[in-house]
Amino acid sequence: MLVGYARVSTQDQNLELQRDALQAAKCERIFEDKMSGAKAARPGLMEAISFMRPGDTLVIWKLSRLGRSLKQLIETVQILQEKGIELKSLNESIDTGTATGKLLFHIVAAFAQFERDNMIENTKAGLEAARARGKNGGRPKKLDEKKAAMALELRKDTTRSVKEICDLLKISRATFYNYTGKQNSMARSATV
């Protein structure tokens, strides 16, 4: 029996492309997940594996739908092999039911891991180069040094509530506490 598995990383993404491909591949049943492949617990995949019997084939649209790392892919394939289940990837034309398919799976999985590691390396190098040029990533600071000092000074005034200070500086309560610390926040919030 051919059993399909489809996964997207976020709730906003659409499974239609994968569903169409799995239906065209004549999958009798399709299991789905809407969560990151980096997560070990994927209920749809676990349900599919529990549902399948020896001799069945798990069909996926692409290897990346099964896992985000070489280790994760290999572990999943080992679980399938232990249960006597084969794997077929439509996009990479891999079928572990054949010796060539098993070899090709390991080669493609290694290249996928290399590509992911290379992307992470390049991102880190780019961030380091930007920092060396004096550019810092991330969100801009909510308060400049002058306003941050003012927030600290106003915090010492026990006659003012946190709400009053936030309104005066035009900042949120979270920003106020980020810049002034959480000490005495319980006593101050009682006066709000």
C-alpha positions as CSV (number, residue, x, y, z in Angstrom):
1,M,0.0,0.0,0.0
2,L,1.2,3.5,-0.8
3,V,0.8,5.9,2.1
4,G,1.5,9.6,1.7
5,Y,3.0,12.0,4.2
6,A,2.9,15.8,3.7
7,R,4.3,18.5,5.9
8,V,4.6,22.3,5.9
9,S,6.6,24.3,8.5
10,T,3.9,26.8,9.5
11,Q,0.1,27.0,9.8
12,D,0.2,29.7,7.1
13,Q,1.7,27.4,4.5
14,N,-0.5,25.3,2.2
15,L,-0.4,21.5,1.8
16,E,-2.2,21.5,-1.6
17,L,0.9,21.0,-3.8
18,Q,2.1,18.1,-1.8
19,R,-1.4,16.6,-1.6
20,D,-1.9,16.8,-5.3
21,A,1.5,15.1,-6.0
22,L,0.7,12.3,-3.4
23,Q,-2.7,11.7,-4.9
24,A,-1.2,11.6,-8.4
25,A,1.2,9.0,-7.1
26,K,-1.8,6.9,-6.1
27,C,-1.4,7.1,-2.3
28,E,-4.4,5.4,-0.7
29,R,-4.1,7.4,2.5
30,I,-2.3,10.7,3.3
31,F,-1.1,11.9,6.7
32,E,-0.2,15.5,7.4
33,D,1.7,17.8,9.8
34,K,1.8,21.6,10.0
35,M,5.0,22.1,12.0
36,S,8.7,22.5,11.7
37,G,10.7,19.5,10.5
38,A,13.2,20.3,13.2
39,K,10.8,19.0,15.8
40,A,11.3,15.4,16.6
41,A,7.6,14.8,17.5
42,R,5.5,15.0,14.4
43,P,2.2,13.4,15.1
44,G,1.1,13.0,11.5
45,L,4.3,11.1,10.6
46,M,4.1,8.9,13.7
47,E,0.5,8.1,12.9
48,A,1.4,7.2,9.4
49,I,4.2,4.9,10.6
50,S,1.9,3.3,13.1
51,F,-0.8,2.8,10.4
52,M,1.6,1.1,7.9
53,R,2.4,-2.6,7.7
54,P,5.5,-4.4,6.4
55,G,5.7,-4.1,2.6
56,D,4.0,-0.7,2.5
57,T,5.7,2.4,1.1
58,L,5.8,5.8,2.6
59,V,5.6,8.4,-0.2
60,I,6.8,11.9,0.3
61,W,6.9,14.9,-2.0
62,K,10.5,15.8,-1.1
63,L,13.1,14.6,1.4
64,S,13.0,17.9,3.3
65,R,9.4,17.1,4.2
66,L,10.6,14.1,6.2
67,G,13.3,15.9,8.3
68,R,15.6,18.9,8.5
69,S,18.9,17.1,9.2
70,L,20.8,14.1,7.8
71,K,20.7,12.5,11.2
72,Q,16.9,12.9,11.4
73,L,16.4,11.6,7.9
74,I,18.5,8.5,8.5
75,E,16.8,7.8,11.9
76,T,13.4,8.0,10.2
77,V,14.5,5.7,7.4
78,Q,15.9,3.3,10.0
79,I,12.6,3.2,11.8
80,L,10.8,2.5,8.4
81,Q,13.3,-0.2,7.6
82,E,12.9,-1.9,11.0
83,K,9.1,-2.0,10.3
84,G,9.7,-3.3,6.8
85,I,8.4,-0.1,5.2
86,E,10.0,1.4,2.1
87,L,10.4,5.1,1.3
88,K,9.7,6.8,-2.0
89,S,10.5,10.5,-2.6
90,L,8.8,11.9,-5.6
91,N,10.9,15.0,-6.2
92,E,14.3,13.2,-5.9
93,S,13.1,10.0,-7.6
94,I,14.3,7.9,-4.7
95,D,12.8,4.5,-3.9
96,T,14.5,2.6,-1.0
97,G,12.9,-0.5,-2.3
98,T,15.9,-0.8,-4.6
99,A,19.7,-0.9,-3.9
100,T,20.2,2.1,-6.1
101,G,17.4,4.0,-4.3
102,K,19.1,3.3,-1.0
103,L,22.4,4.6,-2.2
104,L,20.9,7.6,-3.9
105,F,18.9,8.4,-0.7
106,H,22.2,8.6,1.3
107,I,23.9,10.7,-1.3
108,V,21.0,13.2,-1.7
109,A,20.5,13.4,2.1
110,A,24.2,14.2,2.5
111,F,24.0,16.9,-0.1
112,A,20.8,18.3,1.6
113,Q,22.6,18.5,4.9
114,F,25.7,20.1,3.3
115,E,23.4,22.7,1.7
116,R,21.7,23.5,5.0
117,D,25.1,23.7,6.9
118,N,26.5,25.9,4.2
119,M,23.6,28.2,4.4
120,I,24.0,28.5,8.2
121,E,27.8,29.2,7.7
122,N,27.2,31.8,5.1
123,T,24.6,33.6,7.3
124,K,27.0,33.6,10.3
125,A,29.8,35.0,8.1
126,G,27.5,37.7,6.7
127,L,26.5,38.8,10.2
128,E,30.1,38.8,11.4
129,A,31.1,41.0,8.3
130,A,28.3,43.4,9.0
131,R,29.3,43.7,12.7
132,A,32.9,44.3,11.6
133,R,31.6,47.3,9.6
134,G,29.8,48.6,12.6
135,K,26.3,47.4,11.7
136,N,24.3,45.4,14.2
137,G,21.4,43.3,13.2
138,G,18.1,43.0,15.1
139,R,15.5,45.5,16.1
140,P,16.4,49.1,16.7
141,K,16.5,50.2,20.3
142,K,13.2,51.6,21.6
143,L,14.9,54.2,23.8
144,D,18.0,56.3,23.2
145,E,20.5,56.8,26.1
146,K,18.8,60.0,27.2
147,K,15.3,58.5,27.4
148,A,16.7,55.4,29.1
149,A,18.4,57.5,31.8
150,M,15.1,59.5,32.2
151,A,13.2,56.2,32.7
152,L,15.6,55.1,35.4
153,E,15.4,58.5,37.1
154,L,11.5,58.5,36.9
155,R,11.5,55.0,38.3
156,K,13.0,56.3,41.6
157,D,10.0,58.7,42.0
158,T,7.6,56.6,44.1
159,T,4.8,59.0,43.6
160,R,4.5,58.1,39.9
161,S,2.9,54.9,38.7
162,V,4.5,52.8,35.9
163,K,1.5,53.7,33.7
164,E,2.2,57.5,34.2
165,I,5.9,57.0,33.3
166,C,5.1,54.9,30.3
167,D,2.6,57.5,29.0
168,L,5.1,60.3,29.6
169,L,7.9,58.5,27.7
170,K,5.4,57.0,25.1
171,I,6.7,53.5,25.7
172,S,5.1,50.2,26.7
173,R,5.3,48.6,30.1
174,A,7.5,45.9,28.7
175,T,9.9,48.4,27.3
176,F,10.0,50.2,30.6
177,Y,10.9,47.1,32.5
178,N,13.4,46.0,29.9
179,Y,15.3,49.3,30.4
180,T,14.8,49.7,34.2
181,G,14.9,46.1,35.4
182,K,12.2,44.2,37.3
183,Q,13.3,45.2,40.8
184,N,10.5,46.6,42.9
185,S,8.1,46.0,40.0
186,M,5.6,44.3,42.3
187,A,5.5,47.3,44.7
188,R,5.1,49.7,41.8
189,S,2.4,47.7,40.0
190,A,0.3,47.8,43.2
191,T,0.2,51.6,42.8
192,V,-1.0,51.4,39.2
